Amino acid sequence: MLLVCIFIMPLCFFVVLCALCSSLDSCVDAIKSVPGYFVLGDSGLDVGENNYVPNAFHANFPPYGETFFHRPTGRFTNGRNVGDFIAQALELPFAPPYLQPNATFNKGVNFASGGSGLFNTTGVGLAIPFNVQLEQYKNVTTLLVKELGAIAAKKLISESFFLIAIGSNDLVLGYLANPMAQKIYTTTQYINLMLDTYKSGIETLYASGVRKMVLLGVGVIGCSPDVRVVNNLQCLNLGNELAIGYNTGLKQLVNIFHATIPDLHLVVTHSYDLIYDMIQHPQSFGLKNVTAGCCGAGLLQAQFQCGTKVPTNVTGIHKKLCKHPSKYLYWDLTHNTQYVYKLLFQSYWVGNSSHVYPFNLRTLALL
């Protein structure tokens, strides 16, 4: 049975009909030709890396993970994230965190660290930044050569998916919440600095033999519950403008690399428009709440992180956990629910160029 997708362009939203599908496998045809997948980024793709980082942003406590894993894994949602759905579509095991003891990396590894950014100053001391993740990746390539041999390791790297989701924290923590940065840089200057760092990272990966890369664009960061809480419960226009500018820059990067390095298969996903349509037309996606977190405490369940204790000196605020996470856009103060991540994945896997550019992930897998 096939995934039936209807694109309603005048209203600019994407409706996924899975009435005939009972599982991911019945909605999406699996691709077995990709031997592994490697992941770099932030909390959107973190599968437990921060569990091994003292003083980091953590999600290794209940009720995180309850919907799918039935236990906390370190993922910042109630179940699987986009990277997990991609792994399942490729019929690959979930890639382990790089820092997980005794892990094997011959089918991939996940370096993503919640709170990380392109800049070392983003989430400093609380996450593993992008450039350190690249160094960790170099260590893994050395291990793979020792374990598999140079030819087999090169084949694994060149045929595997490399997923990168980075930039949200630089925009929110590094700019929106940083008056000094706003004094020093215009929004355009700041975004260009981010893109320069990103471009350098892509070049590093390409030089190591990577040939299939997926850049995940940032979402509607100005409308997340934690941002709404500090902006009179409304979306912050500047945040959304930053996201749009950054995503536009990522698409331009893809075009530049396609023109200059033809054997690098690079795609960029567009989550912003789909999430924005969910906010504008929640019922079309089966959602009932698109402003508050399913789990948390305080206004919009976004003043205290999901699963953490409310300080005893704070009165009138109690922890909450919704009964039906699949009816919520957000799981906690900033991250989406597993249900939404699945919709995003489906749009990346079989969608057209308005959702993933210049071609979808299924096409990338077959190259």
N, C-alpha and C positions, 0 to 999 in steps of 0.2 A: 504493500500500500504506500502511496506517495503523499508527501507533504503538499498540500494545496495552498498556494499563496495568492492573495489578491492584492494588487497594488492600486490604490485609489489616489492617483497623483493630484487631482485638484484639491483634495483635503490634506494631502501630504502626510498620510499615515498608512501604515502597513498592517494588514489584518492577517493573522495566521490561523487557518482553519485546520484543526487536527481531529475533527470529529471521527475520522476513520482510523485514527492512530491511537494505540494504547500504550506505546512506549517510544523512546528515542529511536530504537532500532527500526521500528515500523514506519517512522516518519522520515528518516534519513538513511539513504543507502550507504553502507560502510565502504571505505576505501582502505585496501590492505597494502598498497604499494609504498607507503611512507614508513620508513623503518623506525623513526623516533621523533620526539619533539622536545625542544628546549625552550625554557621560559625565562624571560627577564622582565622586571617591572616592580609594581607596587602592590598594594593590598587587593587590587582587583584580581590578581592572579596568584597571590601568596597562598601556598598550600601547607604552610607550617614552618617556613624558614625562620620566622621571628620567634618560634618556640625555643630556639637555641641562641637567641640574642638577648642578653640581660638588659633590662630597662627599655626594651623595645615596645612598640605598639603590639598588643597581643589580642588574640581571639581564641585562645586555647582553653576556654571554659564554657560551661553550659550557659545559654541554650544554643550557642553556635554549633552548626553541624547537625542539628537534631532531625531535620527532615529526611536527609538521605543517609548520612553516615551513622546517625543515632548516637553520636558522641562528638565532642569538639575535636577538630583536627588542626586548627590554626587558620582555617579558611574564614574570611570575614563575611560569611553569609550563613544561611541556614542549611546549605547543602553544597551542591556543585557550583563552580564558577565557569566562565566561558572556556577557559583552558581545559577543564575536565570534560566538557561536552565535546570539544574538538578531539581530545584523546579517544573518547568513546567512538566517535565517528571514524577515526583512523584505526580502530580496534587495537589500541595500544593501552598498556597499563598506565595509571596515573603516575606522572614523573615525580620522583621523590624530591624533597627539599635537599639542596646541596649540603647543608650542615647536618643532615640526619645521619647518625652513626651507622656504619656498615651498609650504607646504601650502594646499590649498583646503578651505573649510569649508561649501560649499553643500549638503552632504549630512550634515553633522555634524562634531563634533570631540571629542576625548577629553582631558579635563583631569586625569584621575586620576593620582595621584602616590604611589608606594610609600612607606609610612611615614607618610603624612599622617593627620590626625585632625580632629575638629570643633574642637578647641582649638588655638590657635597654639603652645602649649607642647608639644604632642605631636609628637615627631620634629623638634623645632626645629633648623633648620639642615640637616636631612637630607631634607626633603620640602617640598612645596607644600601648605600647609594649606587647609582648606575655604573659608575666607573669601577667600583669595587666588584660589582657583579660581573663585569667584563673580565676582571682579573681572575675571578673564580672560574669563569668559563675557560680561560686559558689553562688553568690547572687541570680542568676536566679533560681538555683535549690531550694533554700530556699523558694522563692516566689511560685514556682510550687507546692511544698509540701503543702504550706498553701492553695493554690487555688484548687488543684486537689485531695489532700490527698496523703499520702506516697506511697500507692500501685500504684495508677494511674500515679504519677510522675515518679516512678521507671520504669514503663512500657514504658512511653513516651521516657525517656532517653535511655533505652536499645534498643528500636526498631528504633530510629531516626538515620538519617545520621548525622555525624559530619565531616564537611569539613574543612581542614586546608591548607592554602597557605601562607607559610612564609619562608624567607631565602634570597630572592633576594636582599633586602635592606642591609642585613648583608654582602653579598658578594660584592655589588657595593659600598655602602656608607661606610660600616665598614671595608672593606679590600682594594678594588681597588682604592678608593679615599682617603685612609688613609695610608700614608707612614710610620707612626709610627707602625701601626699594622703589616705592612709587614716586619719591622725590628725585631719585637718581635716574630712573628709566621711564620713558614713555611705555605704554603697553606694547607698541610695535617693537621698540628696542629690546624689551625684555623677552618677548616671544622669539625674536630673531636670535638672541643668545641661546635660548633653549634649543632652537632648531639647529644651530651650529654644533652644539654638543651632541645632539641626536645624530646628525649627519656623520660626525666623527665616529660615533659608536657603530653605525651601520657599516662604515668603511672598514673598521677593525674586524667586524664579523665577516665581511666579505673576504678580506685578506686571509682569514683563517680557513676559508673554504665554504662558508655558508652561501647557499644559493636560493633558498626559499624562506622569505621573511614576511611576517604578518604584523603590521603596525596597528595597534588598537587605538582609535581616536578617543578623546576624552568625552564624557557625557555632559549633561546639563548641570554643571557644577554650581551654577547660581541658584538652583532650585532644590538642592539637597536639604533635608531637614535641619542640619546643623547651621547652614547658611541662613535659612529662613528665620531661625530663632533669633539671630542677631540683626535681622532686617525687618522687624515688625511682621513676621510670619509671611513675608512676601519674597518672591524671587529677587535676587540681586542682579540687575541688568549688567553691571560691569563684569561679574563673574561669567555670565553667559557670553558676553562679547569676547572675553579672553579665550573661552573655549572655542568659539567659532573661528577666531583668528588663528589659534594654534592648529586646529584641525585643517584649516585652509592651507597652512604652511606645510603640514604633513603630506597633503595631496601634492603640493608643489615639489616636495622632496622626492616623492615617488616618480613624478614626471621627469625630474632631473636625472635620477638614477637610471630610468628606462632609456633615456636618450644617450647617456654616457657609458653605461655598463649593461649591455643588452642581455648578458647571461645571468643577471641577478633578477630573479622573479620576486618582485616586491609588491605587496598589496596593502591598502589601508582601509580599515573598517570605519563606518560612519554610525556610531551609536547615538550621536547627539540628536539627529532628526527623529529617529525612532522613539527615543525616550521622551523627547519634547511632545511628540504626538500622543504618547501614553498619558502625559500630563494634561493635554488638551482634550483628549477623547478617551478617558479611562475605560468606559464601558465597552468600547470596541475591542479592548484587549482583555476583558474579563476582570478588570481591576475596580476596586471600590475606594481605595485610599492611595493617593499619589503625593501626599504632602508630609505625612508622619512616618516614623519608623514603626515596624511591627513590634520591635523589642527595644526597650530603653526606659528612660524616666524623664519626667519634666515635660515642658512644652514640646509638642510633637514627638515625644519620646526621644528627644535629641539633646537634652542638657546633661545627661549622664549615659555613658556607654552601656549598651546591652550587656546584661549579665554581671555588671559591677554593682557594688553596694553604694547606696545613697548615704553620704556622710550623716552621722547622727545629729549634727548641728543644723542640718537642713530639714525644715519642717514642711509638711503639706505636699511632698513629692514622693511618689511611690513607684516602684518598678512595675512595668507592664509588659505583657507578652500576648500578642494577638492570637486568636484561635485559628485563623486561616491565612498563613503567610502568602499563599498564592494570590490573594486578593490585594496585596500590597506591592507598590513599586519599590519601596525601600524596606530592607530588613532591619537595619539599625540607623544610626544618625547620618550615614552617608553612602552605605553600600546597598546594592540591589538584592532582591530575593532570588532564590534559585529559579523560580518561575520566570522572572524577567531575564535572567542570564540565559535561560534556554531560548527565549524568544529572540534575544540578540544573536545567539549562536546560529539559530536557524536562518536568520536574515543574512548572516555572513556566509553560511555554507551554500545556500542556493539562491541568494538574492541577486538583484541586478546591480548596476554600477551606482545607483543612488544609495546603496547600503554597503557596498564593498567595491573598491576601485583598484585597478581597472577590470578585475574579474573576481569571481567568488572563490571561496576556499576549496570547494569541490574541484573546480578547474585547476587550481594551484596544485592540489594533491595528485592530479593526473599528469602533470607536466613531467 
